[in-house]
Amino acid sequence: MPNLMDNMPLDPSWLDIVVRLALVTAAGALVGINREAGGHAAGFRTTILVGLAACLTMIQANLLLSTLGKTPQSFAAMDVLRFPLGVLTGVGFIGGGAILKRGDLVTGVTTAATPWIMTAIGLCIGGGQLVVGSAGAVIAFIVLSPLKWFDKLIPRRQKARFVIELPRDAGVAVTDMQTALEPRGYAFAFLAETMGPTEATAHISYEVRWRQAGLDAGGAQLLASLREHHRIVSFEMLTTGT
């Protein structure tokens, strides 16, 4: 049986290789099933494939290490550390494609970080550090799953943009909506005024900021409160609590 504490033995057996591949597949499945259940782009199969790519790269580097120390006539000289560095660079491109930014709203950062940590796990397992790689997989699962619910309990700054319809002669004066909601922690800022569907009406755009935790960051609650005072033409969250 392979020694779980081996640090990249120079001559890994087929059993060593099989154990590494099986372990990195299990690690990828553990991390990926959480992302798949959440409907994220880097899901179950993607996470497993990223881990396998990193693991195979390190296994290949491991096999080539046994050529080090021989005469130049015995092998084609190469720097085996270029293999993991190349994998990390490639995963960086994958992660960059998962991040989307629209105004102040940025999504996909955790999705981009998932292949990155899975690559590190694969490199550890592929290099023979089975305990380190397995521990990394368990910690990554805990961060992505149980700690996700803790993250949602942390109050954070939220921002939304909405448009209300008012009589044109009302202009941008302080409305009942602001009077009622500002004491509850909402800060409003006027953005623009455009013509409404009739000459007697105008569409007023506002931006509102507040601090709250929760699954919807309080967006639905705020929208309901706004509807009590005005006709809402549009409402858009610019940040989320997830």
C-alpha positions in Angstrom: 0.0 0.0 0.0 1.2 3.5 -0.7 2.4 5.6 2.2 -0.1 8.5 2.7 2.6 10.7 4.1 4.9 10.2 1.0 6.1 13.5 -0.5 6.2 12.8 -4.2 8.1 9.5 -4.3 10.5 9.4 -7.3 9.1 6.1 -8.6 5.3 5.9 -7.9 3.7 2.5 -8.5 0.5 2.0 -10.4 -1.2 1.6 -7.1 0.1 5.0 -6.1 -1.3 6.5 -9.3 -4.7 4.8 -9.0 -5.1 6.0 -5.4 -4.2 9.6 -6.4 -6.7 9.6 -9.3 -9.5 8.1 -7.2 -8.9 10.5 -4.3 -8.9 13.6 -6.5 -12.0 12.4 -8.2 -13.7 12.0 -4.8 -12.4 15.4 -3.8 -13.8 17.0 -7.0 -17.1 15.3 -6.5 -17.3 16.6 -2.9 -16.6 20.2 -3.9 -18.5 20.1 -7.2 -21.8 18.6 -6.0 -22.3 21.7 -3.9 -21.8 24.0 -6.8 -24.0 21.9 -9.1 -26.8 22.0 -6.6 -26.6 25.8 -6.5 -26.8 26.0 -10.3 -23.3 27.5 -10.7 -21.3 27.3 -13.9 -18.4 25.4 -12.4 -20.5 22.4 -11.3 -20.0 18.7 -10.6 -18.2 17.5 -13.8 -16.2 20.7 -14.3 -14.8 20.6 -10.8 -13.8 16.9 -11.2 -12.1 17.6 -14.6 -10.2 20.5 -13.2 -8.9 18.4 -10.3 -8.0 15.5 -12.6 -6.1 17.8 -14.9 -4.0 19.2 -12.1 -3.5 15.7 -10.6 -2.4 14.2 -14.0 0.0 17.1 -14.5 1.7 16.4 -11.2 1.8 12.7 -11.7 3.5 13.3 -15.1 6.0 15.7 -13.3 6.5 13.0 -10.6 7.3 10.4 -13.2 9.8 12.7 -14.9 11.6 13.5 -11.7 13.3 10.2 -11.8 15.3 11.3 -14.8 16.9 14.1 -12.8 20.6 13.6 -11.9 21.4 11.5 -15.0 23.7 12.5 -17.7 22.4 14.9 -20.4 22.6 12.0 -22.9 20.0 10.0 -21.0 17.0 12.3 -21.3 15.7 15.5 -22.7 16.2 18.1 -20.1 13.1 19.9 -18.9 11.9 21.9 -15.9 9.1 19.7 -14.4 7.7 22.6 -12.4 6.5 24.2 -15.6 3.7 21.6 -15.7 1.8 22.8 -12.5 2.6 26.5 -13.4 1.0 26.0 -16.8 -2.1 24.4 -15.2 -2.5 27.3 -12.8 -2.2 29.8 -15.6 -4.9 27.9 -17.6 -7.3 27.8 -14.7 -6.8 31.5 -14.3 -8.3 32.1 -17.7 -11.2 29.8 -16.9 -11.9 31.6 -13.6 -11.7 35.0 -15.3 -14.4 34.0 -17.8 -16.7 33.1 -14.9 -16.6 36.6 -13.3 -19.3 39.0 -14.6 -19.5 42.7 -13.7 -22.5 44.9 -14.4 -22.2 48.3 -12.8 -21.5 47.7 -9.1 -22.9 44.1 -9.3 -20.1 41.5 -9.5 -21.0 37.8 -9.7 -19.1 34.6 -10.2 -16.2 35.3 -7.9 -16.8 32.2 -5.8 -17.4 30.2 -9.0 -14.0 31.4 -10.3 -12.3 30.6 -7.0 -13.7 27.0 -7.0 -11.5 25.7 -10.0 -8.6 27.6 -8.4 -8.8 25.7 -5.1 -9.6 22.5 -6.9 -6.4 22.9 -9.0 -4.4 23.3 -5.8 -6.0 20.2 -4.3 -5.3 18.2 -7.5 -1.7 19.4 -7.5 -1.2 18.2 -3.9 -2.8 14.8 -4.5 -1.1 14.3 -7.8 2.2 15.1 -6.2 1.7 12.5 -3.5 0.6 14.8 -0.6 -2.6 12.9 -0.1 -3.3 14.1 3.4 -2.8 17.8 2.5 -4.9 17.5 -0.6 -7.7 15.7 1.2 -7.7 18.2 4.0 -7.9 21.0 1.5 -10.9 19.3 -0.2 -12.8 19.0 3.2 -12.0 22.6 4.1 -13.2 23.8 0.6 -16.4 21.9 1.0 -17.0 23.4 4.5 -16.4 26.9 3.1 -18.7 26.4 0.1 -21.5 24.7 2.0 -22.0 25.2 5.7 -20.2 28.6 5.8 -22.4 29.8 3.0 -25.3 30.1 5.4 -23.2 31.9 7.9 -22.1 34.4 5.2 -25.8 35.2 4.5 -26.2 36.2 8.2 -23.6 39.0 7.9 -25.2 42.4 7.3 -23.7 44.2 4.3 -24.2 47.3 2.2 -26.9 46.9 -0.4 -27.9 49.2 -3.3 -30.8 49.3 -5.7 -32.1 51.6 -8.4 -35.8 52.2 -9.0 -38.2 54.5 -11.0 -41.4 55.9 -9.7 -44.2 57.7 -11.5 -45.3 61.1 -10.1 -47.3 64.1 -11.2 -45.1 66.4 -13.2 -45.6 69.3 -10.8 -44.3 67.2 -7.9 -40.8 67.5 -9.3 -38.0 65.9 -7.2 -39.3 67.1 -3.9 -38.9 65.0 -0.8 -41.7 62.4 -1.0 -43.7 60.6 1.7 -41.7 57.5 0.7 -38.4 59.1 1.9 -40.0 60.5 5.0 -41.2 57.0 5.9 -38.2 54.9 5.0 -35.1 57.0 5.8 -35.6 56.6 9.6 -35.4 52.8 8.9 -31.9 53.1 7.5 -32.5 53.7 3.8 -30.6 56.6 2.1 -32.1 57.9 -1.1 -30.4 59.9 -3.9 -32.1 61.5 -6.9 -30.7 60.4 -10.2 -32.9 61.7 -13.1 -36.3 62.8 -14.3 -37.9 61.7 -17.6 -41.2 62.2 -19.2 -43.9 59.8 -18.2 -46.6 58.1 -20.4 -48.6 61.4 -20.3 -47.6 65.0 -20.2 -49.0 65.3 -16.7 -46.7 62.6 -15.3 -42.9 62.2 -14.9 -40.7 59.2 -14.1 -38.3 59.9 -11.3 -35.2 57.7 -10.9 -33.7 57.1 -7.4 -30.8 55.2 -6.0 -31.2 53.7 -2.5 -28.6 52.3 -0.1 -29.1 50.3 3.1 -27.4 47.6 5.2 -29.1 44.2 5.6 -28.5 40.5 5.6 -30.8 37.8 4.3 -31.4 35.6 1.3 -32.8 38.5 -0.9 -30.8 41.3 1.0 -34.2 42.9 1.9 -34.9 43.8 -1.7 -38.4 42.3 -1.7 -39.3 44.0 1.6 -38.1 47.4 0.3 -40.1 47.0 -2.9 -43.2 46.2 -0.9 -42.7 49.4 1.2 -42.1 51.5 -1.9 -45.4 50.3 -3.5 -47.3 51.5 -0.4 -46.4 55.1 -1.4 -45.9 55.3 -5.2 -46.4 53.5 -8.4 -43.2 51.6 -9.2 -42.2 51.6 -12.8 -39.0 49.5 -12.4 -36.9 48.2 -9.5 -33.3 46.7 -9.9 -31.0 45.3 -7.2 -27.4 46.5 -7.9 -25.9 44.3 -5.1 -27.1 41.1 -3.5 -26.8 39.5 -0.1 -25.5 36.2 -1.5 
